[in-house]
Amino acid sequence: MAALPEPSSVLSFEDARHLVEDHAAHLRPRGKELVELLEGAGQILAEPVLADRNFPPFPRGMRDGYAVRAADLAHLPATLEVIGEIKAGARTDDIPTLQPGQAAAIMTGAPAPPGSDAVVMVEHTSRDAARVQIMKAVAAGDNIAPIASEAKRGERLLSPGARLDYAAIAVAASVGRSRLLVYSKPKVAILSTGDEIVDIDVPPAVTQIRNSNTYSLAAQVQAAGGEPVLLPIAPDEPARLRELIAEGCESDLLLLAGGVSMGKYDLVEPVLGEFQAEFFFTGAQIQPGKPVVFGRVPCGRGRLARELPTSSPAHVYFFGLPGNPVSTMVTFELFVRPVLEALAGMTPRKLVFLKARLKAEIKTKTGLKRFLPAILSGEFEDTEVELAAWHGSGDVASMTRANCYVVIPPDRDRIAAGESVAVLMR
């Protein structure tokens, strides 16, 4: 059996997170596929998307009002002759050319007529039949978007590694892309462990609980861009655990929930050691989730390490997540997500905390960085946050009440109401 890591591999949160990010930076997605535009929503783009023409392709009016020559408004109020009306989508033949002393009514999005260099908003005008009185001056260029001011033909609008959110979908549609090349979703094997766990359709005994971790992790995997592969529950028995870990190594990433603490029946690390696993850390100084494990197993598609040529570089990364449901959810977001997003082809992102005013005092112990379920509330710029009612990391129902985590530094044992605190959104 391979030697297990030393206790010193319990890292600070920052060191553990940076180590995960370093490994994620060297990962590559497995393949690509061509999908219909809306089928690609949420997936990661695998090709550049270029502007197929100038944007805008004509000088575009940005307000409802009157297209004018700014020089005609040197003295106010100025009265100009209205020689036409231009709507969005107007044909070129229907667009008049302005001469000095003339104006044209124009709608937002319509092409500005030749001879004009600005648009006066309608609220600064007064119309009387074929004439308009202008009460406010404009400078040349006001309220007109010049040709190619947003993008030039051939310019890159989206790059590989971008998640196809609604804005990216809009950009692709605007350049006529009905299909896009995306990275294939990585397969993520999910293995819950423990004799106390039963399937969700099995009536649990008094001392058993239903398997929520597999399903919460599957939902998190889908949200992060992966395809979950649900494995059977592993009992506290080495041989069966070994078989299921081998099956999990056929996926692109392996997540194990439970069995990573220091108890007699916490078998995940010893069994992974039999696979010649390389452990990068076996804990992080956080609450909840301190026993989290990160490493990799030298195995290929459906083959264990001993079946691979010694020169094979193939590895499958794994995370051993604590079995308490809140710990499982938190450690996924803090550590698993960067690796999964890298395997999905996404450009790496740093973890970003927001700031909010604390609604009620928090007292805790020092030593660990804490990510506590919380409720962010308020309106507009006036936001405040308070802890959600919860009874430890086994209280899965508390997560339905929370919409964020309050982040408490390891050197603080008290934070007063009204202080600004770091918040991590769920």
Kinemage of the C-alpha trace (Angstrom):
@kinemage 1
@onewidth
@group {chain A} dominant
@subgroup {mainchain}
@vectorlist {calphas} color= white
{ca met a 1} P 0.000 0.000 0.000
{ca ala a 2} L 1.271 3.483 -0.855
{ca ala a 3} L 2.214 5.708 2.042
{ca leu a 4} L -0.406 8.221 3.027
{ca pro a 5} L 0.391 11.934 3.169
{ca glu a 6} L 1.813 13.491 6.295
{ca pro a 7} L -0.378 15.630 8.593
{ca ser a 8} L 1.456 18.711 7.311
{ca ser a 9} L -0.594 18.434 4.117
{ca val a 10} L -3.451 20.217 5.890
{ca leu a 11} L -3.145 23.639 4.249
{ca ser a 12} L -4.506 27.100 4.822
{ca phe a 13} L -7.529 27.899 2.689
{ca glu a 14} L -5.546 30.266 0.475
{ca asp a 15} L -2.729 27.772 -0.112
{ca ala a 16} L -5.181 24.964 -0.862
{ca arg a 17} L -7.173 27.109 -3.270
{ca his a 18} L -4.052 28.325 -5.098
{ca leu a 19} L -2.759 24.767 -5.396
{ca val a 20} L -6.048 23.679 -6.995
{ca glu a 21} L -5.924 26.661 -9.355
{ca asp a 22} L -2.336 25.805 -10.347
{ca his a 23} L -3.348 22.279 -11.320
{ca ala a 24} L -6.487 23.489 -13.077
{ca ala a 25} L -4.403 25.857 -15.212
{ca his a 26} L -2.698 22.855 -16.853
{ca leu a 27} L -5.846 20.876 -17.611
{ca arg a 28} L -7.380 20.694 -21.059
{ca pro a 29} L -10.855 19.651 -22.227
{ca arg a 30} L -11.275 16.237 -23.819
{ca gly a 31} L -13.083 17.037 -27.057
{ca lys a 32} L -15.311 19.344 -29.088
{ca glu a 33} L -18.758 19.167 -30.628
{ca leu a 34} L -20.904 21.299 -32.924
{ca val a 35} L -24.245 22.263 -31.365
{ca glu a 36} L -27.252 24.379 -32.200
{ca leu a 37} L -27.039 27.894 -30.773
{ca leu a 38} L -29.453 27.440 -27.864
{ca glu a 39} L -28.198 23.923 -27.118
{ca gly a 40} L -24.842 25.518 -26.379
{ca ala a 41} L -26.221 27.783 -23.646
{ca gly a 42} L -24.143 27.253 -20.520
{ca gln a 43} L -21.382 25.361 -22.329
{ca ile a 44} L -17.876 26.592 -23.080
{ca leu a 45} L -17.018 28.020 -26.482
{ca ala a 46} L -14.288 26.152 -28.396
{ca glu a 47} L -13.810 28.558 -31.313
{ca pro a 48} L -13.526 32.314 -31.818
{ca val a 49} L -16.620 34.192 -32.942
{ca leu a 50} L -15.842 37.062 -35.324
{ca ala a 51} L -17.867 40.042 -36.472
{ca asp a 52} L -19.235 39.276 -39.935
{ca arg a 53} L -19.634 42.991 -40.717
{ca asn a 54} L -19.082 46.358 -39.084
{ca phe a 55} L -21.155 47.044 -35.961
{ca pro a 56} L -23.046 49.209 -36.491
{ca pro a 57} L -22.913 48.936 -40.293
{ca phe a 58} L -24.222 52.510 -40.613
{ca pro a 59} L -24.145 55.644 -38.415
{ca arg a 60} L -26.911 54.699 -35.977
{ca gly a 61} L -29.178 57.122 -34.180
{ca met a 62} L -29.155 56.408 -30.443
{ca arg a 63} L -32.221 58.454 -29.406
{ca asp a 64} L -35.661 59.327 -30.651
{ca gly a 65} L -35.502 62.921 -31.858
{ca tyr a 66} L -34.155 64.909 -34.802
{ca ala a 67} L -31.031 64.397 -36.859
{ca val a 68} L -29.355 67.771 -37.313
{ca arg a 69} L -26.172 69.579 -38.254
{ca ala a 70} L -24.669 70.716 -34.952
{ca ala a 71} L -23.462 73.963 -36.572
{ca asp a 72} L -27.104 74.968 -37.211
{ca leu a 73} L -27.647 75.228 -33.427
{ca ala a 74} L -25.138 77.990 -32.727
{ca his a 75} L -27.987 80.283 -31.663
{ca leu a 76} L -30.910 78.963 -29.620
{ca pro a 77} L -33.707 78.448 -29.946
{ca ala a 78} L -33.101 77.373 -33.550
{ca thr a 79} L -35.879 76.608 -36.027
{ca leu a 80} L -35.174 74.029 -38.725
{ca glu a 81} L -37.128 72.662 -41.659
{ca val a 82} L -38.177 68.988 -41.196
{ca ile a 83} L -37.625 67.204 -44.514
{ca gly a 84} L -38.518 63.650 -43.581
{ca glu a 85} L -38.822 60.868 -41.016
{ca ile a 86} L -36.424 57.939 -40.665
{ca lys a 87} L -37.452 54.762 -38.857
{ca ala a 88} L -35.346 51.788 -37.856
{ca gly a 89} L -34.844 49.527 -40.861
{ca ala a 90} L -35.434 52.328 -43.371
{ca arg a 91} L -34.253 51.638 -46.918
{ca thr a 92} L -31.298 53.651 -48.135
{ca asp a 93} L -33.424 55.196 -50.906
{ca asp a 94} L -35.849 56.572 -48.286
{ca ile a 95} L -33.181 58.449 -46.308
{ca pro a 96} L -32.920 62.153 -47.166
{ca thr a 97} L -29.697 64.160 -47.242
{ca leu a 98} L -29.640 67.169 -44.915
{ca gln a 99} L -28.699 70.609 -46.114
{ca pro a 100} L -27.973 73.588 -43.820
{ca gly a 101} L -31.066 74.602 -41.891
{ca gln a 102} L -32.737 71.206 -42.220
{ca ala a 103} L -33.542 68.350 -39.818
{ca ala a 104} L -35.062 64.879 -40.085
{ca ala a 105} L -37.162 63.103 -37.484
{ca ile a 106} L -35.364 59.916 -36.470
{ca met a 107} L -36.164 56.881 -34.334
{ca thr a 108} L -33.743 55.001 -32.070
{ca gly a 109} L -31.759 52.512 -34.143
{ca ala a 110} L -32.407 54.215 -37.457
{ca pro a 111} L -29.580 55.289 -39.776
{ca ala a 112} L -28.530 58.922 -39.382
{ca pro a 113} L -29.007 60.739 -42.732
{ca pro a 114} L -26.074 62.009 -44.803
{ca gly a 115} L -25.236 65.583 -43.866
{ca ser a 116} L -26.214 65.154 -40.202
{ca asp a 117} L -23.680 64.849 -37.399
{ca ala a 118} L -25.840 64.716 -34.239
{ca val a 119} L -29.281 63.833 -32.885
{ca val a 120} L -31.253 66.121 -30.595
{ca met a 121} L -33.518 64.211 -28.204
{ca val a 122} L -37.212 64.795 -28.826
{ca glu a 123} L -37.776 66.202 -25.325
{ca his a 124} L -35.598 69.207 -26.232
{ca thr a 125} L -37.697 70.091 -29.276
{ca ser a 126} L -41.084 71.505 -30.224
{ca arg a 127} L -42.660 70.455 -33.552
{ca asp a 128} L -44.967 72.655 -35.618
{ca ala a 129} L -46.000 70.970 -38.870
{ca ala a 130} L -42.959 71.078 -41.202
{ca arg a 131} L -40.714 72.916 -38.756
{ca val a 132} L -39.078 72.009 -35.465
{ca gln a 133} L -37.767 74.340 -32.803
{ca ile a 134} L -34.596 73.160 -31.035
{ca met a 135} L -34.076 74.366 -27.445
{ca lys a 136} L -30.802 72.617 -26.572
{ca ala a 137} L -27.468 72.568 -28.393
{ca val a 138} L -25.605 69.375 -29.264
{ca ala a 139} L -22.011 68.726 -30.268
{ca ala a 140} L -21.022 66.876 -33.400
{ca gly a 141} L -21.256 63.146 -32.684
{ca asp a 142} L -23.853 63.391 -29.913
{ca asn a 143} L -26.339 60.505 -29.917
{ca ile a 144} L -24.934 58.898 -33.055
{ca ala a 145} L -22.935 55.647 -32.987
{ca pro a 146} L -20.396 55.838 -35.855
{ca ile a 147} L -19.909 52.984 -38.304
{ca ala a 148} L -17.810 50.163 -36.729
{ca ser a 149} L -17.672 51.950 -33.368
{ca glu a 150} L -18.732 48.745 -31.592
{ca ala a 151} L -16.769 46.259 -33.711
{ca lys a 152} L -15.025 46.107 -37.053
{ca arg a 153} L -15.612 43.340 -39.558
{ca gly a 154} L -13.347 40.394 -38.685
{ca glu a 155} L -12.837 41.551 -35.086
{ca arg a 156} L -12.996 38.851 -32.418
{ca leu a 157} L -16.122 39.221 -30.294
{ca leu a 158} L -15.946 35.961 -28.314
{ca ser a 159} L -12.915 33.845 -27.503
{ca pro a 160} L -12.557 30.121 -26.795
{ca gly a 161} L -12.999 29.487 -23.088
{ca ala a 162} L -15.977 31.836 -22.671
{ca arg a 163} L -19.122 30.441 -21.083
{ca leu a 164} L -22.103 30.872 -23.385
{ca asp a 165} L -24.343 32.957 -21.151
{ca tyr a 166} L -27.235 35.016 -22.492
{ca ala a 167} L -24.942 37.881 -23.551
{ca ala a 168} L -22.638 35.547 -25.481
{ca ile a 169} L -25.645 33.878 -27.113
{ca ala a 170} L -26.843 37.333 -28.199
{ca val a 171} L -23.446 38.133 -29.713
{ca ala a 172} L -23.368 34.845 -31.631
{ca ala a 173} L -26.889 35.448 -32.918
{ca ser a 174} L -25.991 38.989 -33.999
{ca val a 175} L -23.289 37.653 -36.334
{ca gly a 176} L -25.520 34.952 -37.772
{ca arg a 177} L -24.077 31.928 -35.974
{ca ser a 178} L -26.843 29.325 -35.714
{ca arg a 179} L -24.317 26.672 -34.638
{ca leu a 180} L -21.263 26.872 -32.427
{ca leu a 181} L -18.298 24.646 -31.655
{ca val a 182} L -18.192 23.947 -27.924
{ca tyr a 183} L -16.057 21.793 -25.672
{ca ser a 184} L -17.575 18.464 -24.712
{ca lys a 185} L -18.850 18.303 -21.170
{ca pro a 186} L -16.440 16.452 -18.857
{ca lys a 187} L -17.792 13.330 -17.187
{ca val a 188} L -17.662 13.568 -13.402
{ca ala a 189} L -18.053 10.363 -11.395
{ca ile a 190} L -19.800 10.821 -8.038
{ca leu a 191} L -19.319 8.212 -5.324
{ca ser a 192} L -20.968 8.505 -1.912
{ca thr a 193} L -19.613 6.226 0.804
{ca gly a 194} L -20.775 4.817 4.113
{ca asp a 195} L -22.910 2.020 5.546
{ca glu a 196} L -25.262 4.640 6.943
{ca ile a 197} L -26.254 5.823 3.447
{ca val a 198} L -29.157 4.337 1.483
{ca asp a 199} L -30.611 5.160 -1.926
{ca ile a 200} L -33.304 7.796 -1.982
{ca asp a 201} L -36.046 5.287 -2.883
{ca val a 202} L -35.132 2.923 -0.017
{ca pro a 203} L -36.845 3.386 3.382
{ca pro a 204} L -33.989 4.149 5.796
{ca ala a 205} L -33.535 2.364 9.098
{ca val a 206} L -33.512 4.443 12.264
{ca thr a 207} L -29.720 4.867 12.094
{ca gln a 208} L -29.527 5.457 8.320
{ca ile a 209} L -29.922 8.520 6.096
{ca arg a 210} L -30.843 8.921 2.464
{ca asn a 211} L -28.171 9.708 -0.096
{ca ser a 212} L -28.520 13.457 -0.645
{ca asn a 213} L -24.845 14.098 -1.398
{ca thr a 214} L -24.837 12.301 -4.735
{ca tyr a 215} L -27.733 14.408 -5.948
{ca ser a 216} L -26.536 17.763 -4.618
{ca leu a 217} L -23.135 17.126 -6.194
{ca ala a 218} L -24.772 16.089 -9.479
{ca ala a 219} L -26.690 19.378 -9.535
{ca gln a 220} L -23.514 21.339 -8.793
{ca val a 221} L -21.641 19.445 -11.505
{ca gln a 222} L -24.339 20.277 -14.056
{ca ala a 223} L -24.336 23.945 -13.043
{ca ala a 224} L -20.540 24.083 -13.482
{ca gly a 225} L -20.680 22.568 -16.980
{ca gly a 226} L -20.087 18.879 -16.330
{ca glu a 227} L -21.996 15.649 -16.922
{ca pro a 228} L -22.531 13.712 -13.673
{ca val a 229} L -22.017 9.952 -13.582
{ca leu a 230} L -23.778 8.525 -10.532
{ca leu a 231} L -22.061 5.487 -9.043
{ca pro a 232} L -23.628 3.069 -6.537
{ca ile a 233} L -23.151 3.803 -2.848
{ca ala a 234} L -19.874 2.360 -1.552
{ca pro a 235} L -20.154 0.451 1.726
{ca asp a 236} L -17.497 0.652 4.433
{ca glu a 237} L -15.732 -2.322 2.897
{ca pro a 238} L -12.386 -1.968 1.061
{ca ala a 239} L -12.975 -4.429 -1.791
{ca arg a 240} L -16.216 -2.852 -2.998
{ca leu a 241} L -14.839 0.666 -2.511
{ca arg a 242} L -11.838 -0.347 -4.593
{ca glu a 243} L -14.083 -1.578 -7.423
{ca leu a 244} L -16.108 1.627 -7.451
{ca ile a 245} L -13.032 3.876 -7.399
{ca ala a 246} L -11.718 1.935 -10.401
{ca glu a 247} L -15.043 2.538 -12.152
{ca gly a 248} L -14.848 6.228 -11.235
{ca cys a 249} L -11.425 6.452 -12.886
{ca glu a 250} L -13.134 5.933 -16.233
{ca ser a 251} L -14.515 9.480 -15.953
{ca asp a 252} L -12.636 12.760 -16.302
{ca leu a 253} L -12.935 13.640 -12.605
{ca leu a 254} L -13.817 11.625 -9.506
{ca leu a 255} L -15.694 13.011 -6.513
{ca leu a 256} L -15.985 10.959 -3.335
{ca ala a 257} L -18.331 12.075 -0.571
{ca gly a 258} L -17.636 10.777 2.929
{ca gly a 259} L -14.975 8.497 4.358
{ca val a 260} L -12.204 11.112 4.457
{ca ser a 261} L -12.025 11.833 8.192
{ca met a 262} L -9.962 10.013 10.823
{ca gly a 263} L -12.456 7.344 11.905
{ca lys a 264} L -11.880 3.583 11.855
{ca tyr a 265} L -14.197 3.179 8.855
{ca asp a 266} L -12.979 6.198 6.883
{ca leu a 267} L -11.426 4.131 4.107
{ca val a 268} L -11.162 6.508 1.161
{ca glu a 269} L -7.541 7.605 1.628
{ca pro a 270} L -6.135 4.123 2.370
{ca val a 271} L -7.884 2.622 -0.665
{ca leu a 272} L -6.770 5.500 -2.899
{ca gly a 273} L -3.262 4.782 -1.656
{ca glu a 274} L -3.549 1.304 -3.183
{ca phe a 275} L -4.003 3.019 -6.545
{ca gln a 276} L -0.677 4.842 -6.085
{ca ala a 277} L -2.600 8.065 -5.574
{ca glu a 278} L -0.692 11.312 -5.285
{ca phe a 279} L -2.142 13.464 -2.506
{ca phe a 280} L -1.715 17.228 -2.809
{ca phe a 281} L -3.485 18.004 0.442
{ca thr a 282} L -5.591 16.072 2.930
{ca gly a 283} L -7.274 18.967 4.646
{ca ala a 284} L -7.802 22.714 4.603
{ca gln a 285} L -8.095 25.061 7.559
{ca ile a 286} L -11.762 25.834 6.928
{ca gln a 287} L -15.154 25.245 8.466
{ca pro a 288} L -17.144 23.447 7.242
{ca gly a 289} L -15.068 21.010 5.199
{ca lys a 290} L -11.697 20.723 6.953
{ca pro a 291} L -11.056 17.058 5.942
{ca val a 292} L -11.265 17.795 2.178
{ca val a 293} L -8.759 15.802 0.083
{ca phe a 294} L -7.292 16.619 -3.328
{ca gly a 295} L -5.073 14.435 -5.475
{ca arg a 296} L -4.784 12.378 -8.621
{ca val a 297} L -4.628 8.714 -9.570
{ca pro a 298} L -2.392 7.464 -12.401
{ca cys a 299} L -5.090 5.648 -14.342
{ca gly a 300} L -6.367 5.753 -17.884
{ca arg a 301} L -9.705 5.104 -19.474
{ca gly a 302} L -10.995 2.045 -17.633
{ca arg a 303} L -7.498 0.867 -16.603
{ca leu a 304} L -5.805 0.935 -13.241
{ca ala a 305} L -2.306 2.240 -12.687
{ca arg a 306} L -0.712 -1.215 -12.688
{ca glu a 307} L -2.165 -1.879 -16.155
{ca leu a 308} L -0.674 1.252 -17.704
{ca pro a 309} L 2.739 1.490 -19.355
{ca thr a 310} L 5.197 3.079 -16.957
{ca ser a 311} L 5.635 5.981 -19.378
{ca ser a 312} L 1.917 6.829 -19.443
{ca pro a 313} L 1.189 10.374 -18.209
{ca ala a 314} L -2.549 9.716 -17.779
{ca his a 315} L -4.062 10.872 -14.491
{ca val a 316} L -7.533 11.325 -13.145
{ca tyr a 317} L -7.950 14.007 -10.491
{ca phe a 318} L -10.076 13.288 -7.465
{ca phe a 319} L -11.549 15.131 -4.520
{ca gly a 320} L -12.483 13.479 -1.277
{ca leu a 321} L -15.242 15.648 0.168
{ca pro a 322} L -16.505 15.445 3.755
{ca gly a 323} L -19.768 13.534 4.055
{ca asn a 324} L -21.793 16.128 5.957
{ca pro a 325} L -24.060 17.706 3.325
{ca val a 326} L -23.176 21.357 3.946
{ca ser a 327} L -19.456 20.490 3.947
{ca thr a 328} L -19.898 18.656 0.661
{ca met a 329} L -21.614 21.631 -0.986
{ca val a 330} L -19.135 24.197 0.336
{ca thr a 331} L -15.985 22.274 -0.592
{ca phe a 332} L -17.311 21.683 -4.101
{ca glu a 333} L -17.640 25.417 -4.673
{ca leu a 334} L -14.313 26.269 -3.072
{ca phe a 335} L -12.132 23.548 -4.604
{ca val a 336} L -13.854 21.311 -7.167
{ca arg a 337} L -15.334 24.006 -9.378
{ca pro a 338} L -11.994 25.369 -10.757
{ca val a 339} L -10.880 21.890 -11.853
{ca leu a 340} L -14.245 21.035 -13.376
{ca glu a 341} L -14.446 24.340 -15.232
{ca ala a 342} L -10.920 23.787 -16.612
{ca leu a 343} L -11.891 20.317 -17.857
{ca ala a 344} L -14.939 21.932 -19.472
{ca gly a 345} L -12.639 24.354 -21.333
{ca met a 346} L -13.410 27.500 -19.369
{ca thr a 347} L -10.852 30.266 -18.928
{ca pro a 348} L -9.697 30.161 -15.271
{ca arg a 349} L -11.319 32.585 -12.823
{ca lys a 350} L -10.246 33.788 -9.422
{ca leu a 351} L -12.540 33.466 -6.433
{ca val a 352} L -14.208 36.819 -5.773
{ca phe a 353} L -15.790 37.893 -2.491
{ca leu a 354} L -18.343 40.685 -2.188
{ca lys a 355} L -18.828 42.990 0.773
{ca ala a 356} L -21.979 43.553 2.823
{ca arg a 357} L -22.949 45.080 6.155
{ca leu a 358} L -23.425 42.554 8.965
{ca lys a 359} L -26.948 42.631 10.369
{ca ala a 360} L -26.259 40.888 13.696
{ca glu a 361} L -23.129 40.178 15.716
{ca ile a 362} L -21.207 36.958 15.038
{ca lys a 363} L -19.174 35.170 17.703
{ca thr a 364} L -17.017 32.200 16.823
{ca lys a 365} L -13.619 30.611 17.502
{ca thr a 366} L -10.334 31.507 15.863
{ca gly a 367} L -8.117 29.141 13.890
{ca leu a 368} L -10.239 28.305 10.838
{ca lys a 369} L -11.522 30.336 7.928
{ca arg a 370} L -15.285 29.926 8.108
{ca phe a 371} L -17.824 29.857 5.290
{ca leu a 372} L -21.126 30.007 7.111
{ca pro a 373} L -24.546 29.800 5.389
{ca ala a 374} L -26.096 33.252 5.380
{ca ile a 375} L -28.892 35.380 3.982
{ca leu a 376} L -28.122 38.488 1.938
{ca ser a 377} L -31.041 40.918 1.931
{ca gly a 378} L -31.900 44.571 1.396
{ca glu a 379} L -32.738 46.662 -1.617
{ca phe a 380} L -30.675 48.423 -4.256
{ca glu a 381} L -27.293 49.512 -2.851
{ca asp a 382} L -28.402 49.008 0.759
{ca thr a 383} L -27.566 45.355 1.454
{ca glu a 384} L -26.982 43.502 4.688
{ca val a 385} L -26.214 39.927 5.610
{ca glu a 386} L -26.939 37.663 8.565
{ca leu a 387} L -26.254 34.025 9.385
{ca ala a 388} L -28.937 31.538 8.435
{ca ala a 389} L -30.265 29.396 11.245
{ca trp a 390} L -28.295 26.147 11.054
{ca his a 391} L -27.203 23.351 13.350
{ca gly a 392} L -23.845 22.353 11.920
{ca ser a 393} L -22.662 20.919 8.629
{ca gly a 394} L -25.157 18.058 8.726
{ca asp a 395} L -28.094 20.480 8.543
{ca val a 396} L -28.861 20.243 4.834
{ca ala a 397} L -32.143 22.138 5.193
{ca ser a 398} L -30.216 25.246 6.253
{ca met a 399} L -28.863 25.571 2.728
{ca thr a 400} L -32.354 26.112 1.355
{ca arg a 401} L -32.656 29.169 3.595
{ca ala a 402} L -29.229 30.587 2.659
{ca asn a 403} L -28.295 32.423 -0.530
{ca cys a 404} L -24.644 33.089 0.301
{ca tyr a 405} L -21.830 32.400 2.768
{ca val a 406} L -20.398 34.855 5.258
{ca val a 407} L -16.604 34.512 5.175
{ca ile a 408} L -14.963 34.918 8.587
{ca pro a 409} L -11.154 35.266 8.803
{ca pro a 410} L -9.336 32.741 11.021
{ca asp a 411} L -8.088 35.457 13.396
{ca arg a 412} L -11.522 36.897 14.255
{ca asp a 413} L -13.627 35.581 17.133
{ca arg a 414} L -16.169 38.391 17.045
{ca ile a 415} L -17.582 40.632 14.332
{ca ala a 416} L -19.898 43.404 15.449
{ca ala a 417} L -23.180 44.274 13.822
{ca gly a 418} L -22.712 47.003 11.231
{ca glu a 419} L -19.203 45.880 10.220
{ca ser a 420} L -18.443 45.138 6.599
{ca val a 421} L -17.895 41.407 5.994
{ca ala a 422} L -16.834 39.305 3.029
{ca val a 423} L -19.607 37.364 1.282
{ca leu a 424} L -19.365 34.487 -1.176
{ca met a 425} L -22.493 34.099 -3.289
{ca arg a 426} L -23.985 30.659 -3.776
